[in-house]
């Protein structure tokens, strides 16, 4: 399928509710912003925010600027928004960092706390970087965090418990990996590509960290604003069909120069079925 143009990708993101009018409720967003401002570390995603973000209106302002949520503090009901243009802008910044990694044949670690949505996005990116000569970091064996196993599936670090991959916001699994590498005398990654606490922990430890975040996960956007993370891509991180992320991944890898040479920039929109704006489309929303 042709690589989507920017305009076609924006249309696809809105149609599949990866961006635009997303499934995440407005009250859920504001609740998370308030809890971050009140010092609830679950919402810091591994970052150390100190006393710098004690006003939830400051958090809302960052999210309006970097994610595209409604900046009106009085609107507390309904669905919120992610600006698809900001999503594509961030994908292009991410592509520039991936291109740098490929040029330098860097050691790259991939991880996800959202295996139900983003696992294949990370897997394809890892595969493309390996083909470009990068080393995809192999994590130490036998790691445990949050009463779960930490292991790699398709080149992506995940949390596993009871034969299932777990959704997690915790920074503990990434801390276990980085500490395990240090114990084995192995170098830390040059770049971490992740989400949730995996990305926040890596950035807090001074590693180059880029990744994805939903509009109810403000910490990673604050991390980018403060320079702790290099890139945070705003998107709904668990839409109803993970295949909806394929055109986005194609665009990212093409912009990074990581796809086989061939025609790109075609105007044809990606072939994904329209998703209704209400009802079942919100079933996958991560309100944790």
Secondary structure, DSSP 8 states (H G I E B T S, - for coil): ---B-HHHHHHHHHHTTSSEEEEEEHHHHHHHHHHHHTT-GGGTTT---TTTT--HHHHHHHHHHHT-----TT--SSEEEE-HHHHHHHHHHHHHHHHHHHHHT-EEEEB-S-HHHHHHHHHHHHHHHHHTT-EE----SSEEETTEEEEEETTEEEEEETTEEE----SHHHHHHHHHHHHTT----SEEEEEHHHHHHHHHTT-EEEEEE-TT-HHHHHHHHHTSSSEEEE--SS-S-GGGGHHHHHHHHHHTT-S-SS---B----------SSGGGGGG----
